[in-house]
Amino acid sequence: MRLGHCICNPKLACPCPELREHDVCACAGERIEAPPGPLRLTRLVERPGCSSKIDQTALKRILRGLPASEDPRVLVGVPAGDDAGVYLLEEGRALVHTVDVFSPCVNDPYVFGQIAAANSVSDIYAMGGRPLTALSIIGFPVRRLPDEVMQQILRGGLDKMAEAGVSVIGGHSINDPEIKAGFAVTGVIDPKRIFTNAGARPGDVLVLTKPIGTGILAFAAQIERASPASVQAAQRCMAALNRLAAERMAELGAHACTDVTGFGLVGHLSEMARASEVDVELVWDAIPLLPGVLEAAAEGILPGGIERNLEWAGECVVLGEGATPAMLEICCDAQTSGGLLIAIAEADAARLVRKLRAEGIPEAAIVGRVRSRGSGRIELRTDGTRPIPAGVGSGGAHGPAKTELEEMDEHSSSCCGGDEAGRPAPAAEGGPTEIEQRFQEFLRAAGAPGALDAHAKQAIAIALSVLTRCAPCTRHHLKKARDMGFSEAEIDEAAWMAISFGGSPVMMFYNEARKG
């Protein structure tokens, strides 16, 4: 306090907000008690999963000009831009190394640990190697979250590595305000049987072993717009090992392979096409998608990682007849612990898919082909069997669910001359006046997530509705908050902020409003 600054973070004044609000000083080893209820890990990070990685455009720019190793034993190094590095030990034997770290893409700490492990070991499988050992890497806000959360992340990772036959022999941890986890993995590989992303040949068929859409669904879950079924399907997909797929592609003599992660399907395919000096086609309708992805895309729930991946890969993509930018956006979704993208001879492709499906990988599919020698161009085409319908929601047979903007339109009508039941007041003849239209546009802009997320803005909306004692507003925002997953304790706390400003009349109004 004499210094005027926190001794752990000089950006903060002392006393810091934690000390003021909770009488707890983490610098002195004190801990905040864990809040009741489940902890939502994705609410603690900005970008979930592999969307937290640096995009290709920036990464290529930063790495440009840095020296590469001149050691002749380096068989695959930085210039290759491949999934892992390969170092020759002796004749017929080489080491394969990789490292992968990212932020939580799910709320369950144990499942996050499993996904982090499956994602890290996937690069070894993609090269055709056999993983042996791993070192864990974790960033965690110690003393600000319960120790059990970090323990469960590590336990999930250890269990998944044990499933892969990998021994975790150590690790490294740092005190970090954002949770991150991953592994550095070492394996062995036959130098004559390395699967790089540079071996695709004209006439090859492209096989994908997992559905895509994990980035979209992780973002939808983060803003509380994903169904439980979609979230569970994405979790199972991300936690699944690529070991079996790697073994089968090796048995059938695939020509090239990469795993699909943060750069998206199109991003990793563009790396393969450029490295192999071929042009390829990708068939939108054949690409396996996780449940809920189309609905999310139709509602505009697309994370920022898509735009960053489009910046890099979009310039090499040509849209075929009928293909739409929305299809390309989904193909650029940043994947976490995605499947293997395999280039294999056409004669062996169908057999590979049949084997994978028979052995528990039902989504494995042929998604395209290598056309000819070329510069790495990708044509995204469609046969029209899977369009992206406009306005798809979760309303089932009763029609699409209202979007957030539609709900806000209805709410703005009820607050601008509507009756007690929330019915909008009659507009002037010929439709809404220009002033009302502009006011509704302002309400939509003010209510949309920005520097404050949707959860925070909804809590503010509850407080303001109660403070102004607007009955239709309060009913609308209480219902919406419950639909978003607010607990009654959270709703009451927002309302008590209003009561603290408005006094007893506001308290009496809220007590009546919450009964309805």
N, C-alpha and C positions, 0 to 999 in steps of 0.2 A: 504493500500500500504506500510506503514511503517513496518507492520508485515511481509509482503512478502507473505501472504496467504489470501485466501478468508475467511471471517468470517462465512460463511454458510457451506463451504466445504473445510476443511484444506488441502485436496488433491490437490486443485487447487491453482496456484500462483495468486497473484493479481498485476496487472490487469488480469482478466480472459479473455478467448476468447470472451465472450459476450460483455465485456466492450470494448475490442479492436475493434471488428468488428461492433458492433451496438451502441456503446456509451450508453449502458444500464447496470445498476447495479441492478439485482433482489434483492440483499441483502438490498438495500436502498429503496425497494418498487417500483422501476421502472419496466416497462413492455416492452417486445418486441411486436411490432405491429404484428398482425396475418398476415401470408403470404396470398396473393390472391389465390383463388381456394379452392376446398374442401380439408379437412385435412384427411390424411390416417392414422388412428389410428394403424393399424397393422404394419406400417413401424416404429412405435415408440417403439415396444417391440421385445424381442428376440423370445419368444415362445407364440403363440396366444392361447387363450382359456384355456381349461383344460389341454393342454399339458404343461402348466406352472407349474403344480403341481409336487410335489416331487414324484418320482417313488416308486412303492411298495417295491422293493428290499431295497432301502435306507431307506424308512420309517419304514419298519419292523425292520431293524437293529437298527435304532435310538430309536424306542419305546421299544425295548426289555429290560426288567428289570425294567422299570419304574413302580411305584406302581399304582395299580388300587383302585378305591373307594371301601371301605368295607361297605358302607351304604346299609342296606337291602332294602331300597326303590329304589335303582338303579336297574331297571328291565333289561335294556340293556345299557351296558357301553362300555368302551374302549376295554376290552378283546374280545368282540364279533366282533369287526371290521365291524360293520353294518353301515347303511346309517345315522342313527341318534341315539341319546341317549334317553332313556325313564325313567322318574322318577315318582314313585307312589305318588299321592297326598292323595288319600283316596280310600276307597273301590269303585271300578267301574270307577275310574277316574285317569288319569295320564297325565303328561306333556311330550311332545316330542320336543327335541331341535336339531338344526343343524346349521352349519355355512359353507358358501362356498364363496370363493373369487378367482378371476382369472383375467388375463390380456385380452385386447380386442381381439376378434376373428373375428370382422367385422370392417369396417371403419366408419360406421355411429354411432355417439355417442348415439343417442336415441335408436337405435336397440340394441346396446351393452348393454345399461341399461335394456332393456326388457329381453334379454337373461340371464343376470346376475341374474335377479329376478326369472325367470322361472327355472333356474338351481338350485338356492338356495332353493326354495320351493318344488322342486321335491323330496328331501329326506324325507320330511314329508309325501308326498303322497305315497312313496314307503313303508313306515312303516304302512300305513293304517290310518294315523292321519288326523286331520283337522287343517290346519294352521290358526293362529289367529293374531299374531303380528310379526313385524320384526324390526330390527335395521339395518340401512344401514352402509356399510363399504366402504370407497373409499380412494385410494391413487392417488394423482394427482400433476403434476409439476406446481403448482400455479405460476402465473406471467410469466411462460415460454410458456404456451398455453392460448388461450382465455378463460375467465371465462365461456363463453357460452357453451364450450365443456363439462365442468364438470356439468353445469346446465342441459344440454340435457341428459347426462348419468343418472343423478338422476331422471329426469322427466320420462325417459323411464322405470326405475325401479319402480317408484311410480305408473305409469299407469298399469304396468303388475301386481303389487301386488294388486291394486284395482280390477283388473279383477279376481284375485284369492280370493277376499274377505278378504284380509289381511290388517291390519292397520299398517303403518310404523310410529312408535312412537318416533324415534330418530335415532342416528347414531354416527359414528366416522370418522374423516378424518385425513389424514396425508399428508405432503408435500413429494412426492415421485417422483423420476425421471422417473419411469415407471408407466403408468396408471394401476390401479387395481380396481375392484369393485365387490361387492357381498353383501350378507345379512346374518345376524343371525336371524333365524326364530324359533318361539315357537308356538306349537299347542297343541291340546288335543287329547287323544286317549283312547280307551277302553282297559284296561290291558288284557282282555281276547281275544282281537282281534288284536293282534300285528302281523304284517307280517314281519318276519325277513328273513335273507338269509339262515337260518339253517333248514327250514321246508320242503325242497324238498323230495319227496318220490319216491321209485321205481315205475315205471309205469306212473309217471306224464309227462305231455307234457309241453314244453317250448314255451312261447309266447313272442314275441318282438313287442313293440307298435310303434316304430319309426325306420326309416331307419338309417343306419350307414354311416360314411364317412366324418363327419364334420371336423375332424382333418386334413385329407388329403386335403379337399377343402379349408380349412382356410390357410394351408401352400401354396397350389397352388395359391390362391389369393394373398398371401403375396409376392410371387415372380412373380406375374402377369402372371400366366399360367392357370387361371381358367376362364371359360366362364361366362358372366353375368347371364345366366340362371341357371347355377350350383350354383353360389353364392347366388342368390335369393332363390332358393329351400332350400339351407342349412340354410339361415337366417330364413325362415318361420318355418322350422323344429325345430330349436333351440329355437325360441321364443314361441313355442306352449306349453301350460301347460299340465302336466300329470294328471290333476284332473279327467277328465272323465274316463281315463283308470283305475285309482285307485278306483273310485266308482264302476265300473263294475266288477273288480276283487273281490272286497269285497262282492258284491251281489252274486257272483257265488262261493264264498268260496275257493279262491286260497289258496295254502299251503305255498308258499314262494314268496318273491319279492325283487328285488334290482333295482336301476336305473343305467343305463349304462352311465358312465361319463369318467373321466380321465384315468382309468385303461383299457379301451377298453372292447368290448363285451366278449372276452375270459378271460380277467383279472377279470371282475366281475362275470362271470360264474364260474371261478375257485374258487373264494371266496365262492360262493353259494355251489358248489359241495363239497368243503372241509368241510365247516361248517355243511353241511347236511350229510356228510360221505356217498356220493353216487358217482357213475361213470355215466357220461352223454355222449350223442352224439349230435353233432351240424352239421346241414346239410347246407353246403355252398350255394347251389343253392336256398335255401328257404329264406336266409337272405335278407331282403330288403336293397337296396343300394340307396344312393342319385345319381341323374344324374351327370355324369362326373367322378365318382370315379374310374370306371374300366379304363377309358382312362388315368386318371392321374397315376394310378398304372402301366399301361403298359408302360408309359413314364418314370417310375422311380421316380415320384414325391411322395415321402414317407417321412413324417416328422420324426425327431429323437425320438419322443414319442413312435413310434412303436417299435423301438429297445429296449427302456427301459422297455416297457410292455412285450416284448418277453422274456427278461431276467428273469422276475418273473414268468410269466404264461407258457412260452414255455416248461418248463421241465415237465409239467403235460399233455401236448397235444401230441396225437398220430395222425399222418396223415393217413387216410384211403386210400384205393386204388383210385388212380387218383387225390387225393387232393395234392395241391402244396404249397410250402412255401409262394408263393405270396398270396394265399387265406388266409393263416394264418396271414400274415402281415396285411391285410385289417381288419381282425377280431380283431387285436390288436391295431387298430387305436384309439387314445385317443379321446373320444367323449366329446363334450360340450353340456350340457342340452339334453342328449340322452333320449331314451324311457325307459319304464319299462320292465324288464325281469321277467316274471311271471312263476312260476311252479304251474300247476293246473291239476286236474284229467283229464284224457283223455276224459271222457264223457262230460266234461264241456268246453273243450278247443275250439272246433269248434264253439260252441254257443258264447263264449267270442269274438272270432275273428269276427263273423258275426255282433254282436252287435256294436263292435268298428268301423267296416267299415261302417255300416249303419248310425252311428252317427258322421261321419266326420273324422275318423282316417283310411284312406284307405290303409296305408302301414302295418297295424297290420298283423302279420303272425305267423304261427307255424314254429319254426326254429330248433326244436330238441326234445329230450326226455330224461328222467332219466331212465337209464338201470337197475341199481341194486345197492345194497349196495356196498360201495367201499372206495377208498382212495382219491377221487377227480379227477380221471383221466377224460380227455375230448378226445373223438375221433372226429376229424373233417373229415367228409366224403363228397363225392360229387356224384351226380347221372349223372354228365356229361352234364347237360343241360345249364350250364353257365360257360364255360371256360374263362380264362383271355387271350384274344388274344394278341399276341406279336405285338408291333409296332402300336397299335391303336392310332390315332391322330384325328385331327379335319378337315381332308381333304375331308371328305364326299366321293362322288362318284369318285373324282379325285385321290383317294389314300390318304394314311396317310400324315399328315403334316410333314415337315422336323423337326427333333429334333434339339436342339441347337448345338449338336456336329456335325451333318451333315452340318448345315449352316456354322459352323466354318471350316469344311473340305473344303467346296467350297470357302470360303473366303481365306483360306491359299493358295489354288491353284492360286487364282487371284493375290495374293501378291507375289508369287514365280515364276515369269516368265509368268503370264497370260497376255492376250492382253487387250486392253482398254475396251472391252465389258465384261471382267471378265471371259472369257473362259480360262481354265487351259492350260498351255503349254504342248505339247506332252511329255509324260514320256518316259524313256528309254525303249527299246524293252524288253518285258517280265514283264512290270508293273513299278510302282514307284520305284525309287532307295531307298536303305535303309536309306540314309541320308535324303531324302525328307520325308520318313515315320516317321523318328525320329523327324524331324522338325515339322511335323503336330501334332505329339503327344505332343510336347512341347507347340505348340500354343493352343491346347485344354486345357492343364493343366493350362497355364497362363491365359486363358480367363474364366475358370470355377469359379463360386462363391466360395469364401473362407473367409478370414478375411474381404474382401470387398464383398458386395452383388452384385447381377447381375446388379442392377440399377447403382451403382457406377462404376462398370467396363465398362458398356456400355458408360457412359459419358466420361470415360478416353479414350475408343476406338475412340470415335468421335474426341476428342481433338488431339490424336496422328495421326489419319488419315488426319486431316486437316493440322497439323503441317508438316507432311511429304509430303503433297500435292499429295497423292495417290488417283487418281480419282475413280478407282473401289472400293478401301477400303472405301472411304467417302460415295459413293452411297450405298454400302452394309450396313454400320453402321447407316446411316441416316434412311434407310428403316426399319432396325431392331429396332431402337429406337422408331420410330413411332408405329410400331407393338406392342411394349412393353408398349405403353401408354405415352411416353414422350410428354410433351408439346413443342411447338415451342420455347417458352422462355427458357426451360431447354436445348434444343439442341443448341440454339444460345449462351447460357452462356458457355457451354462446348467448343464450337468453339472459343469464344472470349478468353478463356484461352490459346488456341493455338496461336491465333493472337497476344496476349500480348507478347509471346515469339518470334514469327516469323516475326512480323512486317507487313508492307504494302503488300509485295508479297503474304503472306499467307492470308491476308484479301481479296485481289483481287481473289485469288483462291477460297476461301470459298463463296464469293458472286456469283461466277459463278457456283460452285458445287450445291448450295442450289436451284438454278433455275431448276435444273434437277430433 
